[in-house]
């Protein structure tokens, strides 16, 4: 398990994964060696899975985000997890979640326009075996993106 110091280190890394250990130590008033040791332990324990970049999707031509709810049909000879895996392979699909309730799968798609996202839904997701129906919800704004 992680403690409060680990959580504070994770928050610093989440702000900028390239923050030097020395700066994290100064910001948190923790010895640099302690910060380094804790980061290495969290990597070893699988708490930290990797380091990544934050992208301004507007600047790379993908300013529109939509969430697609997918209803799974048991008519096909595949599992819900297999269908989710197929959806995950589609270009511009950024997240796929298995959920409970009225819908079975939640998909996050980014695109250059709502029209392009619509084409992904109509031409690539809906034709998949196991998809019963979908509903697409465009995002107006991302207020918080984080831990």
Secondary structure, DSSP 8 states (H G I E B T S, - for coil): ---HHHHHHHHHHHH-TT--HHHHHHHHT--HHHHHHHHHHHHHTTS---------GGGGT--EEEEEEEEE-TTSSS-HHHHHHHHHTSTTEEEEEE--SS-SEEEEEEESSHHHHHHHIIIIITTSTTEEEEEEEE-S-------
